[in-house]
Amino acid sequence: MEEPYSPVTDDYALWSCEDEDATETEVIQLLGALVATTKPKICVEVGAYTGLSSFEIGNALKRNGRGHLHSFEIDPRHAATAAERTAGLPVTVHPIADTEYDPANLEEPVGFLFVDGDLDNRSSSLAHWRPWLSGNSIVAVHDSLKWYDVQLAIESVEYLQRIDIVTPRGLTLMTLAPEA
């Protein structure tokens, strides 16, 4: 399906998505490439939806020969679909809000964090996972150029580097400054 209208870019029709709630196909491919390139041991995805990005990240981890994705989805039907889609990959789909999960249960710090899902979750998710990020973690936040509340959530964290990638909804990549 063609990406629905977006005020972020006049060329929104160049992007595609499975449905209007899914992340842009090209963004999903970029997420997989980032994981393949940086080779994190632990990845976290907030908002699996139907598991399209979970599948891409899980495949990258499998090709890397190491790593695991913890994916969170609050809608039980979507969580089941994501779990089915990622069967056989190093992916665990948790049918809960990410902020209900205790990151102390992870065996390593988080090397890659992808925050998507409900538009109102960005600030709480970034705050929840911040103490558990490794020193060189990449944080990717979806919908970052289209929605003001997501922009505010990004501005609420102190980052060392930030790249805003223009897509119909926007993807911001960051490395976060150490906590004081």
C-alpha positions in Angstrom: 0.0 0.0 0.0 1.2 3.5 -0.7 1.9 5.6 2.4 -1.1 7.9 3.2 -0.8 11.7 2.9 1.8 13.3 5.1 2.6 17.0 5.7 6.3 16.1 6.4 7.2 15.6 2.8 5.6 16.3 -0.5 7.0 13.0 -1.8 5.1 10.8 0.7 3.8 8.6 -2.1 7.4 7.3 -2.7 7.1 5.3 0.6 5.0 2.2 1.2 3.5 0.4 4.1 1.5 -2.7 4.8 -1.4 -0.7 6.1 -1.8 2.8 7.4 -0.9 1.8 10.9 2.3 -0.1 9.9 5.7 1.5 9.9 6.9 2.5 6.5 8.5 -0.5 4.7 11.7 1.5 4.0 12.0 2.5 7.7 11.7 -1.2 8.6 14.5 -2.1 6.2 16.7 0.6 7.7 16.1 -0.7 11.2 17.2 -4.1 10.1 20.3 -2.7 8.5 21.2 -0.7 11.6 21.0 -3.9 13.7 23.0 -5.9 11.1 25.7 -3.2 11.1 25.9 -2.4 14.9 25.5 -6.0 16.1 23.8 -5.3 19.5 23.4 -8.2 21.9 20.0 -6.9 23.2 17.4 -5.0 21.2 14.1 -3.6 22.5 11.1 -2.7 20.4 8.2 -0.7 21.8 5.1 -1.3 19.8 5.4 -4.4 17.7 2.0 -4.0 16.0 1.9 -7.1 13.7 5.7 -7.8 13.9 6.9 -6.4 10.6 9.9 -4.6 12.2 10.3 -7.4 14.8 10.8 -9.8 11.9 13.3 -7.6 10.2 15.3 -7.0 13.4 15.1 -10.7 14.3 16.4 -11.7 10.9 19.3 -9.3 11.3 20.1 -10.7 14.7 20.0 -14.2 13.3 22.3 -13.3 10.5 24.6 -11.6 13.0 24.8 -14.9 14.9 24.1 -13.2 18.2 21.6 -11.0 20.0 17.9 -11.1 21.1 15.0 -8.8 20.5 12.5 -8.1 23.3 9.4 -6.7 21.6 6.4 -5.2 23.5 2.9 -5.0 22.2 -0.1 -4.1 24.4 -2.8 -5.4 22.0 -3.0 -9.1 22.6 -4.2 -9.9 19.0 -1.3 -7.9 17.5 1.1 -9.5 20.0 0.0 -13.0 18.9 0.4 -12.0 15.2 3.9 -10.7 15.9 4.9 -13.8 17.9 3.7 -16.0 15.0 5.5 -13.9 12.4 8.8 -14.1 14.4 8.7 -17.8 15.3 12.1 -19.3 15.0 13.9 -16.0 15.3 15.7 -14.7 18.4 12.6 -12.6 19.3 10.4 -12.6 22.4 7.1 -10.8 22.1 5.8 -9.6 25.4 2.1 -8.9 25.4 2.4 -6.0 27.9 3.4 -2.4 27.9 7.2 -2.0 27.9 7.0 0.1 31.1 5.5 -2.9 33.0 8.7 -4.9 32.2 11.6 -4.9 34.6 14.8 -4.3 32.5 16.8 -5.8 35.3 15.7 -9.2 33.9 17.8 -8.6 30.8 21.2 -10.3 30.6 23.0 -7.4 29.0 22.4 -3.6 28.5 20.2 -2.6 25.6 22.2 -1.9 22.5 19.3 -0.9 20.2 16.0 0.6 21.2 13.2 1.3 18.8 10.3 3.3 20.2 7.1 3.2 18.2 3.5 2.1 19.2 1.0 4.5 20.8 1.9 8.1 20.2 1.6 9.0 23.8 4.1 6.4 25.0 7.4 8.0 23.8 8.4 10.0 26.9 7.6 7.2 29.4 9.3 4.6 27.2 12.5 6.7 26.8 12.6 7.3 30.5 12.0 3.7 31.4 14.7 2.3 29.2 17.3 5.1 29.6 19.1 3.6 32.6 19.5 0.3 30.8 21.1 1.5 27.6 24.7 0.6 26.8 27.2 3.4 26.3 27.0 3.2 22.5 23.3 2.4 22.1 21.3 3.6 19.2 17.8 4.9 19.9 15.3 5.1 17.1 12.0 6.9 17.5 9.3 6.6 14.9 6.7 9.3 14.1 9.2 12.0 15.2 8.6 14.6 12.5 4.9 14.2 12.1 3.6 14.5 15.7 4.4 17.4 18.1 4.1 15.2 21.2 6.7 12.8 19.9 9.0 15.8 19.1 8.6 16.9 22.8 9.4 13.4 24.0 12.7 13.4 22.0 13.5 16.9 23.3 13.0 15.6 26.9 16.1 13.5 26.7 19.7 14.8 26.5 21.3 13.4 23.5 24.9 13.5 22.1 24.0 13.0 18.5 20.7 13.2 16.7 19.7 12.6 13.1 16.2 13.3 11.8 15.4 11.2 8.8 12.7 12.6 6.6 10.0 10.0 5.9 6.3 10.6 5.8 6.2 10.2 9.6 9.9 10.7 10.5 12.5 8.6 12.1 14.9 10.1 14.6 18.1 8.3 15.5 20.0 9.2 18.6 22.8 8.4 20.9 22.0 9.6 24.4 24.2 11.5 26.7 25.3 9.6 29.9 22.9 10.2 32.8 24.2 12.6 35.4 
